[in-house]
Amino acid sequence: MTFSKNYHPDPRFSRLGNSFADPVEAAVFPQTLLRYRNQRAASQIGLEHLSESQWISHFGRFTPLPDNQPQPLALRYHGHQFRQYNSDLGDGRGFLFAQLRDDKDRLLDLGTKGSGQTPWSRGADGRLTLKGAVREVLASSLLEARGVPTSRTLSVIETGESLMRGDEPSPTRSAVLVRLSHAHIRFGSFQRLAALSQPENLKTLLNHCLTQYMPDLLEREDDQRPAAFLTRIARLSAQLTARWIAAGFVHGVLNTDNMNINGESFDYGPWRFLPTYQPDFTAAYFDHQSLYAFGRQGEAVSWNLARLGEALASIAPIEGLQEAHKAFAQTYVQALPEAFLERLGLKPKSAQSNQAFLRTMLGALQDSQVSYEGFFFDWFCGCRDRAMTRPRLGLYQSPAFAAFEKEVETFETIRPERLDHAYFARENPVDLLVEDVEHMWDAIAGKDDWSLFNQMLSDIDAAGTAYAYPPFLTHSST
């Protein structure tokens, strides 16, 4: 039997009808060369036993999965891009390929990137560069290892086309990527329906989201559901943003069409990980106003949630939605220090101010400019003796770190046995600074040498196993 007992097809979105997406055909590629296969993710959805030829058939040529969607769907949406409204959006180089249940009975989506042109391609070729696919694998893998709710890359297949791009040396190689996520539905899907004055379709999409992802909210009266929905998304988005910050991640393009309803990070373009603590660090070279700088990501997400609230205001009282929006700030102020403590493997011994700890810690990071990830690696479980054996120990001698040490002593460790993992015997942690990514890509582009890439994935997997952060379940009620 090719499909294991964990394969549970459940195509729900297609039942909404033709007002929300367009059936499309995948591109026919001259080559289908498997470059990456996420076997761990595949096992959670019953696809781990597919042969390589079967895998390529489904994720390179997009033969429908059994009892699943008969045809891919390109979703329709609008969005604010760098705070400018754009109605000319939609899935322009991707589609919803299938939906299925995982081993925890959560509804998951298989979505693509680089699978060809759709009605929303806006004159573009609908393709993805191989470098872009490599970068998405790396980003999603490291974010997962650092405890961030993220889509996971399931598959990358090189497709044998030469692409011309303005932001990397061209011609460049092409690929098609498949990601596994907890929802394919973006804020911009609601914005589009509001902009087109389609309140009934807006209600239909809302009830679909509640039924599939937040069924506890169906207990509310119809006129209370939009505010409850926005409250839930605001809380999930606050927790996501806090974890980005603790992971040192800069998304780069926090437009409303790049945020989904389940508080899960996805669609990795010009991302960066911080080298040192720099609130003004910006990932995208075209973000001229630094709207999406590292330290402004909370502001950006809150702004996007306000736009979602505006869209929902066509079917619900604005006062309730304005109140719901406050859930972001209320959750974020609590979630941010908690995310840092989780990354450090610490918890309060008693009732105390996590905010004071956060200020002290960020002050130490700012003053010392120690490696951002190096700091978490060195001080994991609050172990001062270990930190003082690391290559960065000289930076820990400052007055700012003296105050941090005093704060650390007021917390207790969570599962200190994690420090016994071989990963913590390394001199330096796994990191993904821009120069690391370019070094890996140079080997692939120049010599088709994938060894550095594969070694990095192995190291990231070791880091994830060592830190063993608890899973973030976006489908749980919040």
N, C-alpha and C positions, 0 to 999 in steps of 0.2 A: 504494500500500500504506500503510494508516494506521499500522501498527506497524512500527517499524524493525527492523533486524537485531539490535539489542540487546534485543529483547523475548524473554525466555526464561521463560515461566511454569513454576513448580515448586512446587505446593501440597503441602508435606510434613506440616505439623502436622495437617491433617485426617485423615491416615492413622492417627493414634494411636487413634482411636475416640472414643466418646462419654463417656469418663470424665474428660476434661480440659477440655471446652468445650461450650457449648450453641449449636446453630444458632438464629439470630435473624433478624428482618426489620428493615431500616432504616426509620426514620421517613419519612413522606411529608410533605414541606415545602411550604408555600404559595408559596415563592419560591426560586429558585436563581440567585443573582447572583454571578458569579465575581469574587472580590476579590484573590486572590493565586494565582499559578501559578509554581512553581519549575522553570523550563525546564531549567536545568543538571542538576538531579537527574533530571528526566524523561528527559533524553537518555541517562543512564546505565542506564536500565531500559527503553529502547525506546518511550517514550510521548511523545516530543517532537513527533511529527507529528499528534497528536490535534487535531481542530478544537475550537473552544470548545464547541460543542454536544455533541461526543463526550466531552470532558472533564467537562462538567457531568453527562452521563448516567452516567458511571462514578463520579464523586466527589461528586455531589450527590444522585443518585437510586440510586446503587450497583447499576447494571446490572453483572453479573459480567464481569470481563475474560476474553477468550478463553482456553480451556483452563486456567482457573484455578479457584479455589474456587467451587462453584455457589451457595454460601450463606455469609453472614458467620458467624463464630464468636465468641461472647463467652467469653473464657477464665475459668476458675474459679481462684480463689486466696484465701488468707487473708493475714494480715499483722499486724505490730506497728505501731501508729500511736501515735507519741509514747510508745513502749515499753509500750503496753497491747495485749494480743493481741485481735484482732478476727476472728472467724470469719465475719462477715457482710459479706464483700467480694466481689470479682469485677469483671469489666468491666461497670460500671453505666451508662456512657454512651458506650461505644466497643466496637469489635470488630476482630478480625483479618479484613480484607477480602480480601487476596490475598498470595501469596508468589511471588517471582520472583528470578532471578539478575541481578546487575548485570554491567557490562562487565569486571569482574575475577573473575567466576564465584562471587561470594559470595551466599549465600542472604539475601535481604532481605524484610522484612515491610512491608506497607501496613496500618497500623492507623488507627483513627478516634478522634475525640473530638467528642461532641455529636451522634452519629448516631441517638439515640433510646433508648427504654427497653429493658432486657434483664431476664432473671430476677434480676439482681443490682443493680437500680437502687435498691432499698431505699426505695421510695416517691417517689424523685426523678423529675424530668421527663426525664432523659437528654439534656438539651440543654447547649449551650455558648454563652456570651455572645460576641458579636462582639469585645468588648474582650479577653476571654480568648484568643481566636484571634490577635488582633493581637499580644498580649504573647508568645504562643508563637512566632510568626514571628520577632519581634525577638530573643528570647532565643536561639533555636536558630541564627539567622544570625550573631549576634555571637560566640557561643561557637565556632562553626565557624571564624570569622575569627581568633579568638585561640588556635586550636590545640587545642581541647577536643573529645574524641570525643563526639559528640552525634547524636541523631536529627535529621532535617531535616524541616522542614515542606514538604510537597509541594503542598498545595492548601488554600485557604480559600474557602468559598462561603457568602455570606450567605443566610439561609433564611427571612426574612420573618416571624418570630414575635416576640412581646413577652414577655420573661422577667422574672420577679420574683426579685431576689436581695438578700440582706441585706448584701453587701459592696460594692455599687456602686449608684449611683442607678438606680431602677427606675420603670417598666418600661424594659428595655434590649434592644438588638437581639441577634439570635441568629445563629449560624453553625455550620457543620460543618467540621471540620478533618481532613485526612489527613496522617499523618506517615510518613516512610520511615525504618526502623530496622533494626539488625542482629539483633534478636530481640525477640519479643513476650513472652518468658518471664521472669517475675519470681521473686525469691526466694520470694515468697508462694505460688507454685505448688507448690513443694516443701514449704513449711510446711503447706499444706492436706492434702496426701497423708499426711504424717506424723501430723498431728492426727487424721485419719480412720482411722489404722492400715491404710494400703493400701501395704504394702511392695512388692508386685509392680508396682503402678502407678508407684511412686516409681522403681523400677529402669527401667521403661519410659521414663519421662520423662528420666531421667538418660542412658540410652543414646541416646535421640533427640537430646539436646543434644550428646553427644559425636560422634555420627555426622555431624550437620549442621554443627557449629561447631568441634569440637576432635578431629578424627579421629585425630590422633597419639596421643591418650590411650586409644584403643581397643586399643593394643598392651599395655596393662596387664592384669594379672589382674583378674577381676571384683571381688574384694574390695578391690582397690587403687584402683579407678576413682573412688569417691566422694571420697577424699582428694586424688587428683590433680586432680579437677574443682574441688574447693574451693580448692586451691592456685592453680590457673589463675585462677579468679574473683578470689581475694584479690589477686593481682598486678595484674590488669587494673583492679580497683577502686582499688587504691593509686595507680596511674598516673592514673586519672581524677580522684581526689580531689586529687592534687598539681596537676593542670592547672586544676581549679576554683580552687584557692588562687592560683596564678600569674595566672589571669585575673581575679581579684577577684570571683568569683562566689559568691553565697550561694543555695543551692538552695531552702531554705525548708521543705520537707517531706520529710525523708529517712527516710521509713518503709520497712519491708521490701518493701512492695508497690510502691514507687517505685524499686526497683533491679533491673536485669536482669542476666542471666548473662554478658553480653559486655562489661561495663565501659563502657557507653555511657549518657550522660546523656539523660533524656527526661522528658516530662510536666511542663511548666513552669507552676506555679501562682504562689504569692507570692514569686517570685524577686526578687533585687536584685543590682546590681553596686555594689561599694564606692565611696564617694566618696573616702575616705582610708583608710589602714590602721587598722582597728579590729577586733581579734580578737573582741570581744563584739557585733559588729554582727549583728542578727537580722532576717530578712526577713519572717517571718510574724507578724502582729499577735497571733495566737492561740498562739504559742509562748511561753507565759508563763514557762517555766523556761529559756528560751534553749538548749534541747537541740541545736538545729540552727544555732547562731550560727556565723559565719564561721570562727572559730578552733577550733570543736568539730566540724567536719565530718569530720575524720579519725577522731575518737572515735566519731562516729555511724556511719560506714561500717564500722568495725571491729566495733562492737556488732551491726550487722545481719549481718555475715558470721558472727559467732558463732551467731546464730539459724539461719542457713542450715546451719551445721555441726550444730546440734542436730537439725534435720530429717533430715539425712543419716545421723545416728547410728542411725536405725532400720534401716539396711541395711549399716552398716560399723562397725568398731571405733572407739570414741570417741577412743582415744589417737592414732590416725593423723589424725583430723580436728582434734584440738587442735593437733597439730604443723603441719598444713596451714594452720590459721588464722594461725600466726606469720608466714606469708609476707606478710601485709598490712603489718605493722610493718617487716619487713625490707626490703620493696620501697619503702615510703613514705619511709623515712628517706633513701633514695638518690634516689627520684624527685622529691622536693620541690625540692631545690636544682637538679636538672637541669631541671625545668620552668621555674624562674625564669631560669636561664641561657639556655634556649631562647627564652623571651620576650624576653630582652635581646639575642639574637643573639650569644652568647658561648660559648666552650668553653675548657677548661683548656689551658694550654701544656704542662704536664707533670703528673705525679702531685702533687696538692695537695688541700687540704681544701675541698671544696665547702661543708661545714657551716660553716666559719669565715666564708666569703663570705656565706652565707645569714644568719647572725646579724648580721653587720655591715650588710647591706642592710636587713633588717627593722628594725634599730635606727634606721637613718637615716629610714626611712619612718615609724616610730612617732614619733620626735622632731620631725620637720619637719611632719608631717601634709600633705605635698604630695599633690596629686591622684594617686590610685593609677594610673590609666591614663596620666595626664600624665607620670609618672615613666618608664614603659616607652617612651613615645613620645619623650621628650627624650633618654634615654640609650641608645636602640637602637644596637646595635653598639659600645657603650661609648664613644661619641663625646662627650668632654667639651666640645670646642669648640662643638659643636652645642647641647648642653644649656645652655651659658652664653649662648645667644642667645634662649632660650625665655622666655615670660612668667613662668615659675616660677623663674627663675635666682636670685632672692633667697633662696629656700628651700634652695638648694644651697650656701650659704656657711657652713653650720653645721659645728661640729667633727665631728658624726656623719657628714656627707657627705664630710668630708676623709678620714676612715677608709675610706669606701666607695670614693672615688676611687683610693686606694692599692690596694685589693683589685682594682678593675677592671683596673688596669695589669698584673696577673698573668695575665690571660686574653687570648685572641686572638679576633678577630671571625670570624663565620661569614657568608660571602657579603655583605661590606660594600656591594657594588653595589646592594643593595636600597634603600639610602638615597637612590639617584638617582630612585626612584619619586616621582611628583608628590605622592603622599599626604604625604610627609615635608616638603613645602614649606608645608603648612598651619601655622597658628599653634597650633591645638589639635587633639588627636586626636578620633576618633569615640568617644563614650561613650554609655551608656544608663542614666543615673541616673533615679530615680523621677520627678523633675520633667520630664525629657525625654519620658518615656513618656506622662505625663499631658497634656503640651502637644500631642503628636501625637493622642492620643485626643480631646481637646477639639475639635480641628479636624474630626475625623471625626464625632463625635457631634453637634456644633453645626451644621456646614455641609456635611457629607458631603464634606469636603475631604481627599483622600488624598495631597496633594502632599508634606506633611512626612514622612509614612510612607514614601512611595516614594523621597524624597530620602535618608532615613536608610538604606534598604536599599541604595541606590546607594553611599552613603558607606561602609557596612559592607563591601560588595563590594570597594571600592577598598582598604580597610584590609587585608582578607584577601589581596588580590593583592600588596600592598606587603610585608607581613610574610612571606608565603609559607612558613608553617610546614609542616614535612613532615607528610604525612597520617598519622593514627593508625589502624592497621589492627587492629581488634579481633579479626579472625579469624586473625591470625598466631599461631603458637605463642610462648609467653612463658616 
